[in-house]
Amino acid sequence: MTPALDSFIVRFAKLKTTLILLVVFLAFNFAIFPQFMPEDETLQPLDLQFAYTPQQAYSIIEQYSPMDKQNYMFTEYTVDVIYPLVYTLLFSFALFLLFKSVKLAKFPFLILIADYLENIGVYKILKAYPEELNELVWLTSTVTSIKWILAIIAVIIILFGLLYKIKKLVF
């Protein structure tokens, strides 16, 4: 990561910016993404799985309607390009505000990289269907798992930081 990223974080990681990112993050999760979800609510996108085998992935994809598949592909190269930027900056700025560490604030960018790699994989899997790209599914599933593990770690660190700050204020 570059010194430009360091200065970007220091310059923009303010409480107001972080709260705006939180509102945008919530808007994505509760207003934007639901518009693109499959009609059958039991069919979760591959992005929301922790891990999956090629058999599981193709079982889900097989159940998508043509419109579901089209929406999913559209989402992967539009909305799901912006969303990872939003949550990456949200996590990054929150970490910087809580810990005053640029190094720690760069951690969420690993999630961004994993998410973009996942999006590329999912898009190629959907586009190739009904051809089965089992090796790509395994790779994409692995990247998906890495993304979720890194995101969980980031959230845990943020929660510990918040609890520490609250404890300091109260006691």
KEFIGU-14638 format. One record per residue (C-alpha): residue number from 1; x, y, z. Coordinates in nm, 4 decimals. Layout:
BEGIN
+-----+----------+----------+----------+
|  nr |        x |        y |        z |
+-----+----------+----------+----------+
| NUM |        X |        Y |        Z |
...
+-----+----------+----------+----------+
END
This chain:
BEGIN
+-----+----------+----------+----------+
|  nr |        x |        y |        z |
+-----+----------+----------+----------+
|   1 |   0.0000 |   0.0000 |   0.0000 |
|   2 |   0.1237 |   0.3430 |  -0.0838 |
|   3 |   0.1914 |   0.6609 |   0.1116 |
|   4 |  -0.0977 |   0.8114 |  -0.0880 |
|   5 |  -0.3342 |   0.5674 |   0.0830 |
|   6 |  -0.1873 |   0.6611 |   0.4205 |
|   7 |  -0.2483 |   1.0306 |   0.3605 |
|   8 |  -0.5975 |   0.9577 |   0.2203 |
|   9 |  -0.6930 |   0.7727 |   0.5392 |
|  10 |  -0.5522 |   1.0435 |   0.7665 |
|  11 |  -0.7232 |   1.3175 |   0.5653 |
|  12 |  -1.0710 |   1.1621 |   0.5316 |
|  13 |  -1.1105 |   0.9373 |   0.8369 |
|  14 |  -1.3322 |   1.1766 |   1.0291 |
|  15 |  -1.6363 |   1.0956 |   1.2400 |
|  16 |  -1.8758 |   1.2732 |   1.0011 |
|  17 |  -1.7388 |   1.0843 |   0.6972 |
|  18 |  -1.7539 |   0.7549 |   0.8843 |
|  19 |  -2.1159 |   0.8138 |   0.9865 |
|  20 |  -2.2082 |   0.9004 |   0.6268 |
|  21 |  -2.0428 |   0.5760 |   0.5131 |
|  22 |  -2.2417 |   0.3877 |   0.7786 |
|  23 |  -2.5679 |   0.5309 |   0.6410 |
|  24 |  -2.4674 |   0.4379 |   0.2839 |
|  25 |  -2.3628 |   0.0892 |   0.4034 |
|  26 |  -2.7056 |   0.0411 |   0.5653 |
|  27 |  -2.8805 |   0.1724 |   0.2518 |
|  28 |  -2.7006 |  -0.0889 |   0.0412 |
|  29 |  -2.7976 |  -0.3695 |   0.2774 |
|  30 |  -3.1590 |  -0.2730 |   0.3388 |
|  31 |  -3.2669 |  -0.0857 |   0.0242 |
|  32 |  -3.0396 |  -0.1505 |  -0.2750 |
|  33 |  -2.9346 |  -0.5168 |  -0.2565 |
|  34 |  -3.2851 |  -0.6487 |  -0.1756 |
|  35 |  -3.3997 |  -0.5181 |  -0.5160 |
|  36 |  -3.1569 |  -0.7551 |  -0.6888 |
|  37 |  -3.2118 |  -1.0658 |  -0.4767 |
|  38 |  -3.3653 |  -1.3765 |  -0.6345 |
|  39 |  -3.7428 |  -1.4050 |  -0.6250 |
|  40 |  -3.7020 |  -1.7232 |  -0.4198 |
|  41 |  -3.5652 |  -1.5930 |  -0.0895 |
|  42 |  -3.4102 |  -1.9318 |  -0.0083 |
|  43 |  -3.1635 |  -1.8865 |  -0.2965 |
|  44 |  -2.8815 |  -1.6878 |  -0.1425 |
|  45 |  -2.6187 |  -1.5467 |  -0.3786 |
|  46 |  -2.2803 |  -1.7178 |  -0.3731 |
|  47 |  -2.1321 |  -1.3949 |  -0.2306 |
|  48 |  -2.3342 |  -1.4457 |   0.0878 |
|  49 |  -2.2253 |  -1.8061 |   0.1412 |
|  50 |  -1.9256 |  -1.8733 |   0.3636 |
|  51 |  -1.8050 |  -2.1541 |   0.1377 |
|  52 |  -1.9508 |  -2.3772 |  -0.1296 |
|  53 |  -1.8603 |  -2.6722 |  -0.3458 |
|  54 |  -1.9119 |  -2.6742 |  -0.7220 |
|  55 |  -2.2133 |  -2.9021 |  -0.6668 |
|  56 |  -2.3677 |  -2.6541 |  -0.4204 |
|  57 |  -2.2912 |  -2.3549 |  -0.6429 |
|  58 |  -2.4431 |  -2.5125 |  -0.9529 |
|  59 |  -2.7428 |  -2.6371 |  -0.7570 |
|  60 |  -2.8155 |  -2.2763 |  -0.6588 |
|  61 |  -2.7435 |  -2.1328 |  -1.0052 |
|  62 |  -2.9647 |  -2.3974 |  -1.1663 |
|  63 |  -3.2587 |  -2.2702 |  -0.9596 |
|  64 |  -3.2173 |  -1.9069 |  -1.0648 |
|  65 |  -3.4717 |  -1.7762 |  -1.3094 |
|  66 |  -3.3259 |  -1.6071 |  -1.6193 |
|  67 |  -3.4089 |  -1.2702 |  -1.4567 |
|  68 |  -3.2392 |  -1.3735 |  -1.1287 |
|  69 |  -2.9243 |  -1.4703 |  -1.3181 |
|  70 |  -2.9303 |  -1.1479 |  -1.5202 |
|  71 |  -2.9785 |  -0.9379 |  -1.2051 |
|  72 |  -2.6962 |  -1.1212 |  -1.0284 |
|  73 |  -2.4549 |  -1.0673 |  -1.3166 |
|  74 |  -2.5564 |  -0.7008 |  -1.3396 |
|  75 |  -2.5055 |  -0.6572 |  -0.9653 |
|  76 |  -2.1584 |  -0.8138 |  -0.9767 |
|  77 |  -2.0211 |  -0.5547 |  -1.2160 |
|  78 |  -2.2156 |  -0.2487 |  -1.0979 |
|  79 |  -2.3555 |  -0.2291 |  -0.7456 |
|  80 |  -2.1087 |  -0.4816 |  -0.6031 |
|  81 |  -1.8203 |  -0.2726 |  -0.7316 |
|  82 |  -1.9304 |   0.0285 |  -0.5255 |
|  83 |  -2.0435 |  -0.1576 |  -0.2121 |
|  84 |  -1.6999 |  -0.3048 |  -0.1254 |
|  85 |  -1.5520 |   0.0450 |  -0.1499 |
|  86 |  -1.8151 |   0.1718 |   0.0914 |
|  87 |  -1.7634 |  -0.0930 |   0.3575 |
|  88 |  -1.3840 |  -0.0883 |   0.3107 |
|  89 |  -1.3720 |   0.2849 |   0.3769 |
|  90 |  -1.6207 |   0.2471 |   0.6635 |
|  91 |  -1.4084 |  -0.0205 |   0.8317 |
|  92 |  -1.0839 |   0.1611 |   0.7535 |
|  93 |  -1.2006 |   0.4941 |   0.8917 |
|  94 |  -1.3571 |   0.3299 |   1.1983 |
|  95 |  -1.0301 |   0.1503 |   1.2719 |
|  96 |  -0.8319 |   0.4697 |   1.2279 |
|  97 |  -1.0649 |   0.6693 |   1.4522 |
|  98 |  -1.0579 |   0.4012 |   1.7215 |
|  99 |  -0.6878 |   0.3120 |   1.7175 |
| 100 |  -0.5153 |   0.6056 |   1.5413 |
| 101 |  -0.3155 |   0.3517 |   1.3396 |
| 102 |  -0.2847 |   0.3947 |   0.9633 |
| 103 |  -0.1312 |   0.0491 |   0.9415 |
| 104 |  -0.4378 |  -0.1100 |   1.1043 |
| 105 |  -0.6696 |   0.1110 |   0.8980 |
| 106 |  -0.5265 |  -0.0446 |   0.5795 |
| 107 |  -0.6346 |  -0.3951 |   0.6858 |
| 108 |  -0.9869 |  -0.3654 |   0.5325 |
| 109 |  -0.8313 |  -0.3153 |   0.1896 |
| 110 |  -0.7450 |  -0.6857 |   0.1956 |
| 111 |  -1.1208 |  -0.7522 |   0.2175 |
| 112 |  -1.1748 |  -0.5220 |  -0.0802 |
| 113 |  -0.9240 |  -0.7185 |  -0.2892 |
| 114 |  -1.0859 |  -1.0499 |  -0.1892 |
| 115 |  -1.4334 |  -0.9152 |  -0.2678 |
| 116 |  -1.3310 |  -0.7936 |  -0.6125 |
| 117 |  -1.1650 |  -1.1281 |  -0.6904 |
| 118 |  -1.4810 |  -1.3023 |  -0.5709 |
| 119 |  -1.6986 |  -1.0802 |  -0.7937 |
| 120 |  -1.4865 |  -1.1615 |  -1.0984 |
| 121 |  -1.5112 |  -1.5337 |  -1.0219 |
| 122 |  -1.8858 |  -1.5299 |  -0.9620 |
| 123 |  -1.9465 |  -1.3272 |  -1.2777 |
| 124 |  -1.7406 |  -1.5715 |  -1.4894 |
| 125 |  -1.9171 |  -1.8709 |  -1.3316 |
| 126 |  -2.2597 |  -1.7227 |  -1.4049 |
| 127 |  -2.1651 |  -1.6152 |  -1.7571 |
| 128 |  -2.0256 |  -1.9595 |  -1.8465 |
| 129 |  -2.3271 |  -2.1485 |  -1.7089 |
| 130 |  -2.4393 |  -2.4147 |  -1.8045 |
| 131 |  -2.0720 |  -2.4907 |  -1.8637 |
| 132 |  -1.9265 |  -2.5904 |  -1.5273 |
| 133 |  -1.5968 |  -2.4328 |  -1.4287 |
| 134 |  -1.5300 |  -2.6432 |  -1.1194 |
| 135 |  -1.1746 |  -2.5195 |  -1.0594 |
| 136 |  -1.2938 |  -2.1592 |  -1.0754 |
| 137 |  -1.5786 |  -2.2388 |  -0.8344 |
| 138 |  -1.3304 |  -2.3874 |  -0.5846 |
| 139 |  -1.1041 |  -2.0843 |  -0.6200 |
| 140 |  -1.3926 |  -1.8391 |  -0.5910 |
| 141 |  -1.5303 |  -2.0226 |  -0.2878 |
| 142 |  -1.1882 |  -2.0021 |  -0.1219 |
| 143 |  -1.1685 |  -1.6282 |  -0.1904 |
| 144 |  -1.5236 |  -1.5900 |  -0.0560 |
| 145 |  -1.4210 |  -1.7656 |   0.2669 |
| 146 |  -1.1131 |  -1.5450 |   0.2966 |
| 147 |  -1.3298 |  -1.2361 |   0.2459 |
| 148 |  -1.5669 |  -1.3404 |   0.5249 |
| 149 |  -1.2863 |  -1.4333 |   0.7650 |
| 150 |  -1.1157 |  -1.0975 |   0.7090 |
| 151 |  -1.4469 |  -0.9105 |   0.7443 |
| 152 |  -1.5259 |  -1.0901 |   1.0707 |
| 153 |  -1.1796 |  -1.0063 |   1.2036 |
| 154 |  -1.2266 |  -0.6387 |   1.1088 |
| 155 |  -1.5684 |  -0.6228 |   1.2762 |
| 156 |  -1.4359 |  -0.7893 |   1.5920 |
| 157 |  -1.1465 |  -0.5426 |   1.6115 |
| 158 |  -1.3871 |  -0.2514 |   1.5608 |
| 159 |  -1.6235 |  -0.3848 |   1.8287 |
| 160 |  -1.3366 |  -0.4286 |   2.0759 |
| 161 |  -1.2214 |  -0.0753 |   1.9974 |
| 162 |  -1.5714 |   0.0615 |   2.0536 |
| 163 |  -1.6096 |  -0.1282 |   2.3809 |
| 164 |  -1.2713 |  -0.0010 |   2.4979 |
| 165 |  -1.3665 |   0.3607 |   2.4132 |
| 166 |  -1.7031 |   0.3236 |   2.5886 |
| 167 |  -1.5355 |   0.1709 |   2.8940 |
| 168 |  -1.2887 |   0.4605 |   2.9031 |
| 169 |  -1.5730 |   0.7133 |   2.8880 |
| 170 |  -1.7848 |   0.5428 |   3.1554 |
| 171 |  -1.5124 |   0.4511 |   3.4028 |
+-----+----------+----------+----------+
END
